[in-house]
């Protein structure tokens, strides 16, 4: 224990727009310092902000891998300075990443986008988790799996997402064969950053299982892949398959180069990579069966452990040991939450509201919240669908899009803002009910992430779910979770669960349901379900056709530009 008292750890959370580093004390999880580094290239969605700036197609989302290295160079030294500690006391470093975020690389881990011949090719860049341009490929993957009765399809709720490794890989193979052929490895960013830190490529069990279709020690067969697309049969063996490291294990020691970037000692433990949501569960002390953790930010990921294997329709996956050893880890999620509210504020709020927010000393989000929270449930007369970035669970269809029903000439921006907040809460309730119905009982709901800063939003979720909400008390839940995994990798605790019990923290029942609001939201939720099923099940062709028309218009515009 004396060694723990003196030992420090670094946890780094690589998010959608920035990387956050935190310095953590091993004995009790106290966060001593932190720093954030914003990605220089942010998210490239309309044009490359690198290379020649060429135009991107609809539903693309790319990043520049060097932005991730810059987090190591900037945020880690800044966090150490903020903590005012001796870097020599740091004994381990752990990381987590958005997923599924994929990088095509050479044998030594160099991203293809960093090679001169590929600097202007969008397919050579990082495909961020919210790159949804592979939806047609995902549809084919799902259809063929059912046609062939592939056993692994049930582990993903019967549907494969365009966000995942196989769909993005198939898109690369078919749309950019020259990039595919030059690629030696198709690597999750969660594993690539560990490779940069310790010089060893170790594929982590979490992303392999949830995002890479790895179940019961096997990937999809060569025969299946070849039937999917002739010539694609070697995808797993040639581009993907690699030794898998268990969560909380040591991937290697910090290299001299990475030590120079970070200011840390060469040789300290580098933990096997992980996903931002899954790594947060031990930080919230929420690893027991039925404790669902929702990491709420630009998107939301829901993870929960179960003692038994169940098939939950529309889940993102179930993996043995995917969150904690010895339990079945389940995942679901929503592709847009904070992103939807950010879109509304950026595009749909009149200047008068911006002026009023400025006069009140508030952000536009804060100002809209102050107006929306004064309303009674249902007073706006609206119900919205939270599909602006498609639906991750339970429909698993990124061709779906946002809807708002009930608008009149009297509808105000705060009405719409509240309806969008409620829509994301209804989306979460849909997920919770799917798990309960399938026999994975949700006994506690624990929230983490940036949206905890909005108490109004959290109370809406509490009332919509009709159950208390506990909250993680760390403002950097994923980074703390990564530090907890680093503690296990450094040998300070016997395993991640033990480290989480000592270093994690949460406030139980931070929000409790208001009975009158619960009853009112039950009525509104019934309308949400009706609209959800109309557009998402019975008439999804409406939104699919609109997406197709959008792509056709884009192709026409691109052709005119080239001419």
N, C-alpha and C positions, 0 to 999 in steps of 0.2 A: 504493500500500500504506500510505503514511503516513496517508491519510484513513481507511482501515480500522482502523488502530491506535487512532485516537481516537474511532471511532464506536461507538455502542451501539444496540441494537435491543430492542423489546418484543415478546414472543410471548405470546398469551393463548389458553388452552385452555378452551373452554366445555364442561364435562362434564355428566353427568346430574344431579348434585346441587350442583355448585359450579363456579366459574370460577377458573382459576389463571393468574397473570401471572408472567413471568420476565424479568429484565433480562440481556441477553446481549451479550458483547463480539464485535464483528463479525470481528475478525482470526482468532480461534481457537475461537469458540463457548463460551468460558468463561461459566458462569452466575454472575452476581455477586449476585443477590438475587431473592427470589420472595415471593409472598403469595397467599393463598387467600381467596375470599369465598364463603360458603355462601348458596345461594339462599333468600330469605326465605319463599317459598311452597313450596319443595322440589318434589316431584312430586305432583300432585293425581290420585289414583287412585280414591277412593271418593266424595269430595265436593269441591266447589269450596271452596278456602280463601280465595277472594275472593268478591265479590258477595254473594249471599244464602246461600251454602253449600249449594246444592242437590245432591242425590244424583246420582252418575254411574253409568253402566251398566257391566257387566262388560267388562274388557279396555281401559278408557279410561286414558289417561295424558296429563295436561295440565300446562302451566306458565304462569307469568305473565311476559310479555316484559320488564317493568320490572326483574325480577330480573337480567336480562342487563346492563341499563344500570348497575345497582348494582355490577357487577363492574368496570366502567370507572371508576366514582367511587371505589371502595374499594381493589380489589386492585392497580391500577396505581400509585397514589400510595404504597401500602404497600410494593410491590416496589421502587420507587425509593428509598424511605427505608431499606429493608433493605440495598440495595446500597450506599448512601452515595455516590451518584454525582450529577453535575450533569444534570438533566433536559435541559438544552440540548445535551448530547452525543448524545441519542437522535435518530436520523435516519429511523427507520421503525418501523411497527407492523404485525404480522401476527396473524391470528386463525384458529382452527379451531373446529369445532362438531360435536356429535353429529348424525347424519343417519340418516334423513330426519326433520327437525324443521321443521314448517310453521306459518306465521303468516298469517292473513288480515288484510290491511292496506288502508288508503285510499291514494290517489294520492301522498300525502306521506310514507307509511311508518308512519302511526299504526296500531297494532294495534286491531282492532275492539273488543277487550275493554276498551279504555281509553275508549270512547264510552259515555255514560250508558245509551243505549238497548240496549246489548249486554252490560252488566256482569254480568248474571245468566245469560247464554246460554253453555253450555259450548262450543258450536261456534265461538264468537268468540275462544276462547283458543288458545294455542300447542298444537298436537298434537305431543307429544314423539315421538321415534323409536320408543319402545316402546308407543305407542298402537296396539293390535291389534284394535280394534273394527271395522275396515274389512275384516276377512278375507272376509266374503261378497262384498264388492265386488271384492276382489283375485281371488277365484275366478272371477267373471264376466269380468273383464278378461283373465285367462289363457285361459279357455275360448273366448271370442270371437276372441282373437288366433290361436289354433290353427285355429278354424273358418274364418277368413278367410285363413289362411296369411300372416299379417303377418310381414315379414322381420325385424323388430326383436326378436321374442320369443326367437329363438335366442341373442341377445346376453345374455340374462338366464337362461340355463340352462333355458329353456322354461317358467319360472314367474315370476309377478309377485308381489311381497310386499305384504302389508297395511301394511307400514311405509312404503311409498313414496308419492311425490307424487300419482300418478294415483288410487290407491285411496282415499287420504284425501280427495282432491278430489271424487271421486265420492260418497263418503259425505256430505260437506258439501252437495253439490248436491241429493242426494235426501232427506236428513234435515232440512236447515235451509235451504230455498231463500231465505228472507228474509236470512239471513246471507250466503249465496252471492251474491245480487244486490247487496248493499251492499259487498261486497269488490271493490276495484279490482285488487289484486294478490294472488296466492297465492305467498308468498315463503319460500324456505328461510331458516332462522334464520342460517345461515352467511353469507348475503348481506345479511340485514336488519341484522346487527351492523356490517357494513362500511358500509352505508347510514347508520347512526347515526354512524359515525366520520368519514366524508368527505362526506356529503350527496349521494352519487351511488349510484343503484341499478345494480349490475353483477352479472349472473348468472354464477356461476363454472362453469367447464367440468366440474369434478368432479361436483358434485351434479346438474347438468343431465344428464350422461351416465349416472351410476349410479342416480340416484333419479328422474329426470324423463323417462326413455325417449327421450332425445335421442341419435340415432345417425345418423352419416353426414350431418350437417347438417339432419336432419329430426326432427320429433316425430310421434307417431301422427296419422293423417289425420283431417280433419273427418268423413269418411264413417264411419270406424271409431268415433269418439267418439259420433256421432249414433246409430249402430246399438247402441252400448253403453247409451245412455239418451237418449231423445228430448229435445232441447233442450240436450244437453251438448256438442254439436258445436263451439260457440264457446269451449270451455274454454281451449284453448291460446292462440288468438289474443287473447282478451279478458282472460285472467287470468294467463297464464304467460309467453308469448313475450317475450323481451327480449334486448338485446345481451349476448353472452357474453364474459367476460374469461378470458384464459389464466392458468394457475397461475403464480405468481411475478411477475405483472405488477402495475403500479400502478393501483389503482382510482381514486385521487384523493388530495387532500391533506387533512390533519386540519383539521376545521372549528374555528372559534373556540369554539363550544359544547363540542365534544368535547375541545378543548385545556383548557378550564376544568375539565371533569370529571376529566381524567387528570393534569393538571399538566405536560403535554408542550407542545412548541412548535407553534403553528398552522402548517399547511402541510407538515409532514413526510409522507413517503410512507406511504400505507395500502395494503397488499397486497390483491389479490383474495382472497376467502374460500376456505376449503377445509374438508375433513372431517378429524376427529381422527385417523383411521387413516392415510389417504393422506398427510397432511402429515408423518407420523412416519418414513416410509421414508428420506428424505434425512438426517433426524436420526440414523438408525441406520446411515448409509452403506450402505444396502441397496437400491440402485436397479438393480443388474444383473439380467438375466433369471434367474429361478429362486430369487432370495433372497426367501423369504416372511417378512413381518413380521406378527406377531400382537400386537395391542394388547389386553392382557388386563386387564379391570377388571370393572365390573358386567356387561358383555357383552364379547365378543371379536370383533374384526374382523380378517380375514386379507387382506392385500394382497400382490400379487406382480406383477412386470413380466415380460413375455414378448416375444420378438422377432417372433413370428408370432401371427396370429389363430387361436384354437382355440375350440371350443364345449365348455364344461365343464358337464355336467349339474348343475343346482341351484346354479350360481354366482350371485352377486348382480349380476354384470355384468362386461362387458369393454368398455373405452373407450380409444380411440386418444388417447394423451397424458393419460389419466386420473390418472396418478401423476407421470410425468415425460415430458417432450416426446420424441417419437421412438420410444416403445415402447407396446405394448398393456398397459394396466393392468387386472389382474384383481382382483376382490373376492369374498370369501365371509365367512361369519361365524356366530357363535352368539349367540342373543338373550339367553341367560342364562348367566352363569358366576359371578362374584362375587355377583350377586343371589341365586343359588340357595343358596350357602353362607350368605349373610346371612339369607335366609328360614329356613333350618334352625336357625341359632343363635337367632333371634328367636322361633321358634314350637315347636321340637321338643326343646329341651334341658331336662332337669329341673333344679330348683333346687339340688340337691346338687352338680351340676357347676358351676353358677355360683359356689357357695360355695367349691368346691375351687379354681377358677380365681382367685378373689379372694385366697384364702389363699396361692396360689403367686405372686401378683403378676403374673398373666397375664390377657389378655383371654380370653373363652370360645373364640374362634378359635384362639388360641395354645395353650390347654390341650387342646382336642380334637386339634390337630395333634400335640402332644407324645405323646398316647396313640396316635393313628393311625399315626404313623411307626414305632412299635415292632413293628407287625404285619408278617408275611410277606405277600407278594402272594397274594390269594385266601383268606386266613385268615378273613375275615369271611363268606364264603359268599354274597356279594351281587353283583348287577350292576344298575346304575341307568341310566335314560335322562335326559338333560340337557335336558328339554323343558318345564320349568316356565314358561318364557316363550314356548313354541312352538319351532318349528324354522326357523331362517333358512336354513341350508344343511346337507344338500343336498336336503332334502325341501320346503323353502319352504312350510311349513304351520303357521300360528300357532294352529290349532285343536288341535294336538297338546299333550300335557301330560306331566308327570313320572310315572315308574314306578320302583319298586324291587322286584326279584325276589329271593327267597331269605330273607326275614325269618323269624325264629323267635322264641320266647320268650326265647332267649338273646342275641338281637341287642342290641348296645349303641349308645349315641349315637356313640361314636367309630367303630364299624363303619359306621354310616350316613354319617357325615361323610366317611370315607375313600372310600366307594363313590360319593358325589356328586363328590368331587374327581376320581376316576378317570373318572366318566361324562363330565365336561367334557373330559378328555384324550382319551377315545375319540371324542368328537364332533369334536375337532380332527383326529384321525387319519383319520376318515371324509372330511373335507375334503381333507386332503393326498393321500389315495389317489385321490380323484376327479380331482384335478389331474394327478397322475402318469399315471393311466389315459388321460386325454384328451390327453396329449402335452405338457402344461406341466410339465416336470420340476422338482420342488422340490429344489434342491441345497443350500440352507442354510435353517435355521429360526431366526429372530431374534425374541426376545420383548421386549416393552416393556409399560409400564403398572403399575398399582398392585399386581397380584398377584406381581410380582417379589419383593415383600417376604417371600414364603413359600417358602423354599428346598425344603421338602418337596414342595409342589405342583409346583415347577419340575422336580424330579427325577422325579416321577411322569410328567409330560409327556415328559421326555427318554426314560424307559424305555418308555413306551407308543408313542412315535413310533419308537423304535429308532434315533435319530440325535442327534448333538450339538446343543445349543441355545446359540446366542450370545445375548447380552443387550445392550441399549442401556445405556450407563453413566450416562445422564442420568436423574434421578428425575422429570423433567418432559419426557418425550419429545415429546408433541404440541406443547407450548408452545415447546420448542426448535425443532421443525420449523416452527412458525409464524414464529419469529424468522428462520430461514433463508430462508423465502419473503420476509420483509420485507427481508432483505439484498439479494435479487435485485431486488425492487421499487424499492429505493432506489438501484439502480445500482452497488452495491459489488462485485457479482460479475456475470459475463456471463449466468448462468442459475442455476436452482435446483440443478442437479447440481453445478456448480462450487462453489456456496456450501455444499452438503452435504459435499463432500469436505474442505473447509477447516474447517467448523464442527461436523460430526456426529461421533459416536463410538460404538463398540461394543466389547465384549469377546468375541472369537471363542472358541467351545467352552467357555463358562463351565460348562456341565453336559455330562457324557459318560455314555452309557448303561452300565448294569450288565448284563452278558450274562445272568445268571441271572434278573434281574427282567424283562428283555426277553422271554425265553422264556416266563415265567409269564404275562406280560401278553398275549402272543399268544393263549394259550388263553382268557383272560378276554375278550379283544376279540372272539374268535369268538362267544362267547355274547352280547356286546353287539350284534353285527351281527344275530344271529338275533332278538333281542328288538326291535331297531331296525326290522327289515324286517317283523316280525309286526304291530307296532302302527302303523308308519309307512307301510307299503306294502300289505300283504295285508288288514289289518283296521283301517284307520284310522277306519272308521265307528264303532268303539267310543268313541274319544275325541271324535269329532265329535258323537255323540249326547249324550255327557255335557255337552259345552259347550252344546248346544241346550237341554238340561234346565235347566242353570244360568241361561241367559238367560230361559227361561220363568218360572222361580221368581223371578228378579229383577223381571220385568215384573209379576208378580202382587203382589209386595211393594210395588212402586212404586204400583200402582193402589190398594192398600189405604191407603197413606199419604196419597194425594191425596183419597181418600174421607173 
